[in-house]
Every structure is written in C-alpha cells, then in structure tokens.
C-alpha cells in the first residue's frame, strides 16, 4: 500500500513503455565521448528534471523499496527498468537525449583524474564542513528528500575515493560466473558497491538517485550485465536465484513498483527498451510483444513509491486509474520548498540509513539565496541546446590537467604510471597500483549487501591488481 509519509514527494511522471517490437534503436555511449553539443543537451535536460523535483522522486522511490531490490536477484533486472524510467523522463523534455554511462573502470587506479569527477562534468568532492557539491553540472544543487539540504559527496578517504575495480577483474567475474544469480551477487557486492562507498555523501545512501551520477554509474553496471549476456544466448531468456522474500526468482517474477514481468527486462532491444551500448553487439532481435501489465497503464502524473514490509511475499499492486489525455508537463515547485520529514517504516530497512545532513541555518540561508537566483535564470528553457550561465565549459575548451579543487584545498592524488627516476644514479622504480580497500561491514549491512560475498570479491580484486602490478614491473 502507498506510504503516506512520501505522498507528494515521490509523485512524478512515469512514461508508458511501448509493448510492440522496436522499430529503431538508440545507442548509450560513454559520457566522455559525447560531442560538446550532445553533452550540453544532456546537462540541460537533467537540470530541468531537477528543477521539476523529479530527482527527489527517484531518490524517495529507490529508498522506500531498497530491501526489495538489493541483496537479492531483483538487482540487475529492477535497475535496468529504473534506468529506462529515468531515460524516458529525459526524453519527455528532449526526445533526442539518450542516457550515457560512466566508465569508472577507465581511471580505476586514480579516480581523481577521471574527467567525469571534474568541473567539466559532474564535479568532485563536497566542500569541507557541509560536503555540498560546488562544481560541475550539479553545482549547488538542493534536494528535498529525505530532508532539505544540498546535494552532498564525501570521499571515502578524505581527498580520495580510493581505487575502483579494473575491467580485468570484472571480466574475471564474467568468465567464472555460470548463472545469473552468481554473476549478480559478485558484481553487486564488488564493483558496484565500491563506487557508491567511494563517492560517499548522498551517493552511499539508498536515496542516491537524487544525484544524476547514480544513473550513469548504474548504466555502467547495466552494460556489464549486458556484456555478460552476450556470452551465452540462453542468458537472454533465463534467470535464477531468489527475491527479497526468498521466493524463486524467475522470468515471471514481478518487478517491485513497476508490476512488470522480469522477462521484459532481459533484452535491451526488447519492447519498451530499444537501446544498445556503443561497444557491444545488439542482442538477438525480439519479435515478441511485451505484456501490458498494470504499471504500463499508470497515469502520467500519478506514480507513487510503494513501500511494503520485508516479510510480505505478494508484490504490491497499483490501483488502476483512467488513462489521462496527453497534457503539457506540469511545472512542479522549486526543490527548496519545505516538506515534512518522512516517517520511517520500522521493518522496511534491515539497518537504519545514515542520518541526512542538515545545513546550519546561516549557511542554509546563503545557499537558498544562491538557489533562488539560479532558478530565476532557469524558468524558461532555451530553444537551442545551450547551457545557461555558470554551466560547465565547452569540452573543447577544457584543460583537464588544471583541475579545480572545488574548495577542498587538497592537491590531486599523486600516482605514477610507468617508470620514473627518483634520483640520479638510482634504478628506475615502478609505483604499484593500489587495490580497492575492503568495504566497511556496517555500511554493507545497511545496504543489504552480502558480507561473505564482499570478502570473496575483495580477494579476487586484490589478486587481479597484484597481477597487474607484477606485469608492470616486468615491463609487460
């Protein structure tokens, strides 16, 4: 049944998915490869989604059903549908915009050097003291869920996120995992979790979708699943494992909140999805029509997050409502309108989430004035896909070597790649890459992770990084 504590916060449009086979396909690309025009269009669209309050809705929905979609085999399938929901809302504003992905494995050994975490894209660490993000496309963003505050990041190691997973370790998992359930738990408890924990702040909570970067991170996770699927045609037709209620997870299982069959998510080129990734082959052509379940017919402006108790086995069902005639998108109130605190459901979480951060009153007033000034500039969308004043510069004008500190006052992590001479007459040395640090047990429990699987994945990535370092020392 709907959770009254989030009514009015989690209401946002849910575009219907087509039920007929795809007639065209879009390609999701690495965000760092987008043209300056496409990058600007993407930033323009997500700013408008934020202004309409939709990011709060995504954060609320994800948070309230977190126990149903993490730590069990709904993880891959449900998040694929969640991404398509987000992409569909992007295309309500601009039909030509496609969700990109963030390939954090490119700079796994030194994420500080990743342009995605620079002012040119999504900004980096939060400001000392309040952890507010001050640079990039989300600079000085506010959020209303779970409380009124700024968008935050707090790097795990102070000035550094720590290392992420190299693609080599991910491909080791791809080659060793023989079932959907086995692959899901290894990725969720390894490569996926370390990015959330590394960025910290809002990103390490279950309301992380208030940050647009969440969707680019999960697009990378979805791409990893899609690549694993290409290795065996049966993987487009079969799943296994268990859902949150320990019921068998099958293609006929129902996606929480959406009420759609899991089978509808297995093909990225299936009805309602119609996408592929830039460096992957397209899945087998789908000629089947998707089942038109209740969620497909949900009204355009009446979607509410569903929260049910962990022990309840039946999936929550939305009540059918009359189909609405297409109307212009409503303009929601700016994101800084005060809203009541959501009342926690006592059994909805295994462990309590970290307490949301509140800004001191003096800082909140200053921050609110800045937000109101920015909102006045954003009332009308430009006809051309151009960024408003203060947006990230054209990618062709970037000097990524001169990275802003965003108020941190901390120099970038120094990590030498290759050989360097430390002093005259001294033999050149190799600076080893560092493996990701083990994830914190308390955080893993709060996020419904599997501690034993996380420990096994830590051993795997430690071994892969050791192999990489040994090969580098040998000059391979």
N, C-alpha and C positions, 0 to 999 in steps of 0.2 A: 504494500500500500504506500501511497506517497508520504514522504516525510514532511510534515507541516513546517518544520524548522527551516527548510530550504526553499519552500514555495516563494516565488518572487525573485530568488537568486539563481535558480537553475532553469528558469524558463528562457528558452532560446530556440530558434528555428531548427527543424530537422528536415532538410530536403529529402524528398522521396527518392529511393533508388529505383532505377529502371528495372523492369523484370524481363525485358527482351534481350537477346544476344547483342553484343557490342557491334556497332556499325563503324566505329572509329576508336582509336587508341591514343592515349597521351603517354608521354614519357617523363617519369620522375628522374631528375638529374641531381648530381652533386651541386650544392648551392654555390660552391666556389667556382663552378664552371659556367654559371649563368651569365648572359650578356648584361652589361650595365642597365639596359632598358628593362630586361626581364627582372633583374634584381630590384630595381626601383618599383616596378609594378607590384612585386610580391610584398615589399615593405609597406607600400601604400595600402594594400588590401588588409594586412594584418593590423595596421594601425586603426583602420576603420572598424575591424572586428572588435578590437579592444575598446574603442570609443563607444560602441553599441552595447558593451557589457557582456559580450559572448564569451570572452576568456574566463570570466568568473563562473559562467555556467558550466563550461568544460571542467574547470577545477572542482566545482561542487559535485558534479555527477561522478567523476572519477573517484573522489574521496569517499562518497557515500556507499559505493559498491566495491570498494577496494578489496575486501576479503573474498569477493566472488571472482575476481579477475586476476589475482596474483597468487602465487604459490600453488597453482593448480593448472590444469591443461587448457583452461579458457584463455590463458595469457596471450598466445600468438593470435588466435582467431578473433578474440574480442578487440584487441588493439588494432588489428587490421580494419575492422569495422569502424572503430573510433577515429582512425586516421581519415577514412573515407568520409565520415561525417564532417570533420574539420575541413577537408578539401572541398566538399560540397558547399559549405558555407562561404568559403573563399570565392567559389565560382558564382555564388549569388551576387557578389559585389563586382567581380570581373570574371566572366566566363572563360577567359583565356589563361588564367593563372593556374599553375599546377604546383602541388606540394613538392618541394625539393627535399633532399635528405642531407644530413650532416655526417660525413665520413670521418668520424673521430679516430679511426684506425690509421689515418694518414700521418698524424702527428702524435701517435700513441705515446712515444717516449718523452715528449715535451709539449703537452697541450697548450702551454703558454704561447708557443709560436704559431698556433693554429689561427689563421685569419678569421675563422668563424667566431672566435672569442676575442676579437678586436673591435675597435670602434667602427670599422668598416662594415661589420655585420651585426652581431648580437651583443657586443660589449663583453666585458670580462668580469672580474671580481667585484663584489659590492664595496661600497665605501666603508672605511673603518668606522666603527661605532654603531651604525644602524644597518649596514650591509645593503643599502639601496644601490641598485644598478644605475650608474650615471652616464654610461656611454653606449653607443650602438643604437640599433633600431628601437630598442625598448627603454631608452634613457628616461629616467624619472617617471616611469610608468607607475600607476597606482593599481591596487586591487581591492576589491570589496569582500573577497572570500579567502579564508574563513573569517577574516576581520579586516578592518580598514587599515591599510598600510601601503608601503611602497613595494614594488617587486624586488625581491632580495636574492642575492647569491653570497655564499660564504665558503670560499675554497677550503677544502678539507685540511690542507697543510699550511694555512695562512696565506702565503703568496702563491701557492701552487696547488693545483688539483691533484697532483700525483699522476703517475702513469695510468694509461688505459690499456686495453688489450690490443696486441698486434694482430693483424689479419691472419698471420700464420697460425696463431693459437686458435682463432675462430675456425679456420679450415681444418685443423686437427680435430676439433669437435665435430665438424661436418662429416669427416671421414669415419669417425668412430661411433657416432650415434646412429643406431639402426632403426629406431622407432621415433614417432612424433613426440611421445612423452619424454623419452630420453633426451632428445635434442632440446625440447622446450626447457626442461629443468636446468640443463647445463648452460644454456645461453642466459636464461633469466637470472640465475644465481652467479653468473660470472661477468661476461662482457656488458650485459645490460646494467646490472646494479652498480658497477664501479663508476660509471659516468654520473649517475644520479648522486651518489655519495661524494664524488669528487667536486662537483659544482656547488653542492651544499645550498643553504638557504631554502627558498621555496622549492628548489629542484630536488631536494632529498625528502620531500613530503609527498603524501598522497594527493595533495591539491596541486602538484607540479604542473598540470596543464594550464595554469594561469600564465605560464611562461611559454611563448611560442616555440622556443628552442626545444621544448619537450616533444613536439610533433616532428621536428627534424631528427631528433635522436631516435624516436620510435620508428620513423620511416627507415632509418638505417637498420634497426632490428628487424623490421618487416622485410627489408631487402635481403638480410641474412637468411631469414626463413625461406624467402622465395628462391634464393640460390640453392639451398639445401633441397628444396622440392625439385629443382631441375635435374638432380642426380638420379632420380628414380620416378618414372611416370606414375607409379602407384601412390606416390606421396600427394598427388593432386586429388586423390579420391578417398584416402584413409587417414583417420586419426585414432588415437587410443589414449588410455590413461583415465583420470578421474577429474570430476569437477569439484567445487568447493564443498559440496555436501557428500562427497565420497561416492557419488553415483558415477557409473561408467560414462566416460566422455566419448561420444560417437558423432558421426556426421549429422545425426538427427537431434543432437543436443541443442538447446536454445541459448542464444547469446543474451546474457543479462541486459536489461533495459531495452534492448532493441527487439527482442522477441522473434528473431530470425534464426533459421537453421544454421548450424556451423558449416554445413556443406556449401552455403552461399559464399563463404569467405575463401575457399580453397584455391580458386583460380583468380589471379589478379586481372585476367582478361575476361572474367565471368560477368554476367549481367549485373549492372549497377556499379561495377568497379572500373573495368575498361582502362587499365594502366599497365605499364611495364617499367622496368628500370633500364637506365642507359647502357649498362654493360652486361645485361642478362638476356638470354633468348626468351621470346614470348612463350608462355605455357601453351599446351595443346588448345586448339580452337574449341570454344564452347558453343554448342548449338542449343543448349537447354534453356528454357525459361525458368527464372527463379520463382519460387513460391511467394505469392503476395500475402505475407502474414500481416498481422495487425499493425506492427510498427511501421510498415511501409505506408499505411494509410493514416498515420498520425497527422493531426492538423499542423499547419506550417508554423503556428506560433503558440503551441500548447504543450511542448515537450517538457516533462518534469523528471528530475532524477528520482530513481526508485531506491529505497533502502529497505532491505529485508534482513531478518535475523539469520545468523550463520547456520542454525540448526534446521531451518526450514528447507525442505527439499524441493517443493514446487517452485518454479520460476515465477516471479511476479508478472502479472498480465496488465497491460494498459487497457483502459476502458475505451471502446470505440467511440469516435466522435464524428460528426458530419464533416464532410470534405469542404474545405474553405475555397472560395474563389481566389485566384491569384491577386494579391494586393501589393502595393509598394512596401518595401521593408520598413517596419516601424523604427523610429529613432528612439532608442532607449535613453534613459537618463545617464549623464556622465558617470564615470566609475567612482566618483568620490562622494556620492550620496550616502549618508549613513544608513546602515541596515542593521537589524537586530542580530545578535550573536546566535549561530545555530546551536540548538541543544543536542549534545552528543547522545547517540543511541548506545545504551550500555553494553549491548552484545555485538555491535556492528564491527568492532575492531578487536583483534587479539591483544594488541597493546596500544596505549594512547599515542597519538601522533605528537611530535614536538609542538610546544606551545607557539602559536603565531606571534610574530613580533609586532609590538605597538611602538610607534614613534613618540618621543617626548612631545608635549603639547607645542612648545616653541618651534621645534623642527617640523612638526606636522602642519602648523600654520604656514610656514615658509614653503613647504612642499606643496600644500594645497594651492597657494597663490601661483606657483610655477605651473601646476597642472591646469588651473583655470585659464592662464594666459595661452598655454598650448592648445587647449580645447577651442578657444575663440578662433585660432588660426585654422582649425580643422573642421569647422562647421559644414563647409561645402566642399565636396570632393572635386578636384580639378578634372576636367575632361581628358587631359593628357596624362599619361602615367608618370608624373613627375613627383619627386619628394618635396614636402614642404620645407621651409627654412629650418635648419638645425638637424636635418637628416644626414645619414652617412654620405660621404662624398662619392662621386663617380669612381667606380673601381679602377678606371684608367689613371686616376689622379692619386691613387693611394701610394704611400711609402710605408710598406709593412715593416721595414727594418726599424722605423722610428715609432715604436708602439707607445701610445699614451698610457699613463698609469691609472687613469680614472680615479685620481685622488688617493691611490694606495701608497704612493711614495716608496714603492718596492721595486727594485730592478728585476728584469726578467730572469728566470732560472737559467743559469749557465750550464749548458750541456754540450760537450764537444762531440762532434760526429767525425769519425775517422782518426787520423794520426795528427799529433801536434808535438812540437819540440818544446819541452818545459824549460830547458836551459842549454846553453852551449855545451857541447860535448856529452850531452845526456841522450841516451837512446830514445827515439820516439815511443810514446805510450798510447794505449788505447783507453779511452774513458768508457767504462761499461754503462750500458743502459740499465735502468732500474725497473724491476717488475712492479706491478701494482701492489700496494700494501694490502694486507688482509682486511676485509671489510669488518666493521665493528659488529660484534654479536648482538648488542642491544638494538642497533639500527636494523639489522637483518630480521630480528623478531618482530619489530614494529611494522616492517614492510611485508610480512607474511612470506619471508624467504625461508629456504631450507638450509640450516646451518651446516649440516653434513655435506650437502652438495656444494655449498660455497667453499668449504675446506678442500674438497676434491678438486674443484676448479682452480683454487689458489695453487695447489701443487702442479696442476697442468700448466698454468701460465708461467709459474716460476721456472719450470723445466724448459719451456719454449724460449723464454728470454735468456736463460743460461746458454742454450744452443746458439742463439743469435749472437751473443757476446763472444762465444768461443770461435764462431766463424769469422767474426770481425777481427779478432786478434790474429787469426791466421791469414787475414787478407782476402777471404773468400767473398 
